[in-house]
Amino acid sequence: MLEVVGGGNVSDHEDMFVPVLDENELNEGSMKLVNIEGTPVLLVKVLGEIFAIDNRCPHMGCGFSGGSLDGDVIICPCHDWRFNLKTGEYEEMPDMTLVKYEWKIKAGKICVKVEDEEEW
């Protein structure tokens, strides 16, 4: 069964976008961790933009949800690795990138598609 913050069910949406959170629950400069079919997805809102990324740092799998934000950069709590949310790149090694997920807003809810992981 699907476990999410904000409710939702995959079978309700043929397009595979899962409603996970009311749009007004994600404030500027904040992060919200949701779980979609066992996949930890971190929603981040910075500079008026929403980002949906895998909560696991590509370096060693630490959870970004325990980290911090510095403008459009997310900082991993384990080793202070800094990833640009817009480009997905690790600042020191641009070949290492975040996993991002497609998202859209539908009927006031942030909906995320996790079936196909995409790298920047």
C-alpha positions as CSV (number, residue, x, y, z in Angstrom):
1,M,0.0,0.0,0.0
2,L,1.1,3.5,-0.7
3,E,2.4,5.5,2.3
4,V,2.4,9.3,1.7
5,V,2.1,12.6,3.6
6,G,-1.1,14.3,2.6
7,G,-2.9,11.1,1.3
8,G,-3.3,9.7,-2.1
9,N,-3.4,6.4,-4.0
10,V,-1.6,5.4,-7.2
11,S,-4.7,3.6,-8.5
12,D,-6.6,6.9,-8.4
13,H,-4.4,8.3,-11.2
14,E,-3.9,6.6,-14.5
15,D,-1.1,9.0,-15.4
16,M,1.0,7.7,-12.5
17,F,1.4,11.1,-10.8
18,V,0.6,10.5,-7.1
19,P,-0.8,13.3,-5.0
20,V,1.4,13.6,-2.0
21,L,1.0,17.0,-0.3
22,D,-1.3,20.0,-0.4
23,E,0.6,22.8,-2.2
24,N,0.1,25.2,0.7
25,E,1.9,22.7,3.1
26,L,5.2,23.3,1.4
27,N,6.4,26.7,2.5
28,E,9.2,28.7,1.0
29,G,12.6,27.6,2.2
30,S,11.3,24.3,3.5
31,M,11.6,20.5,2.9
32,K,9.0,17.8,3.3
33,L,9.8,14.1,3.1
34,V,7.2,11.8,1.5
35,N,7.2,8.1,0.8
36,I,5.8,6.8,-2.4
37,E,5.6,3.0,-2.7
38,G,8.8,2.7,-0.7
39,T,10.7,5.5,-2.4
40,P,11.7,8.4,-0.2
41,V,11.1,11.6,-2.1
42,L,12.1,15.0,-0.7
43,L,10.0,18.0,-1.8
44,V,11.9,21.3,-1.5
45,K,10.7,24.8,-2.2
46,V,13.3,27.5,-2.7
47,L,13.2,30.8,-4.6
48,G,9.6,30.1,-5.5
49,E,10.4,26.8,-7.2
50,I,9.5,23.2,-6.2
51,F,12.0,20.4,-6.6
52,A,11.3,16.7,-6.1
53,I,14.4,14.6,-5.4
54,D,15.4,11.2,-4.1
55,N,16.0,11.7,-0.4
56,R,19.1,9.6,-0.5
57,C,22.4,11.4,-1.3
58,P,24.2,9.8,-4.2
59,H,27.4,9.8,-2.3
60,M,26.6,7.4,0.6
61,G,22.8,7.3,0.8
62,C,22.4,9.7,3.7
63,G,19.0,11.3,4.0
64,F,18.9,14.9,2.7
65,S,15.8,15.5,4.9
66,G,18.3,15.9,7.8
67,G,20.3,18.4,5.9
68,S,20.0,22.1,5.3
69,L,19.4,24.5,2.5
70,D,21.6,27.4,1.3
71,G,19.7,29.2,-1.4
72,D,19.2,26.7,-4.2
73,V,21.8,24.3,-2.7
74,I,20.9,21.3,-0.6
75,I,23.6,20.2,1.9
76,C,23.9,16.5,2.9
77,P,24.0,16.2,6.7
78,C,26.6,13.3,6.6
79,H,29.5,14.9,4.8
80,D,28.4,18.4,3.9
81,W,28.2,17.6,0.2
82,R,26.5,20.5,-1.6
83,F,24.2,19.8,-4.6
84,N,22.6,22.5,-6.7
85,L,18.9,21.9,-6.9
86,K,18.5,23.5,-10.3
87,T,21.3,21.6,-12.1
88,G,21.4,18.6,-9.8
89,E,25.2,18.7,-9.7
90,Y,27.5,18.2,-6.8
91,E,29.6,21.3,-6.6
92,E,32.9,19.5,-6.4
93,M,32.2,16.9,-9.1
94,P,29.5,17.9,-11.6
95,D,29.3,14.3,-12.9
96,M,27.7,13.2,-9.6
97,T,24.0,14.3,-9.7
98,L,20.8,14.1,-7.7
99,V,17.9,11.8,-8.8
100,K,14.9,14.0,-9.6
101,Y,11.3,13.2,-10.2
102,E,8.7,14.8,-12.3
103,W,6.0,16.7,-10.5
104,K,3.0,18.8,-11.2
105,I,0.3,20.6,-9.3
106,K,-3.2,19.2,-9.8
107,A,-6.3,20.5,-7.8
108,G,-4.1,22.2,-5.3
109,K,-1.9,19.1,-4.6
110,I,1.7,18.4,-5.4
111,C,1.7,15.2,-7.5
112,V,4.9,13.3,-8.1
113,K,5.8,10.6,-10.6
114,V,8.3,8.1,-9.4
115,E,8.1,5.2,-11.8
116,D,11.0,6.5,-14.0
117,E,13.9,8.0,-12.1
118,E,15.7,10.6,-14.1
119,E,19.1,12.1,-13.6
120,W,19.8,15.6,-14.5
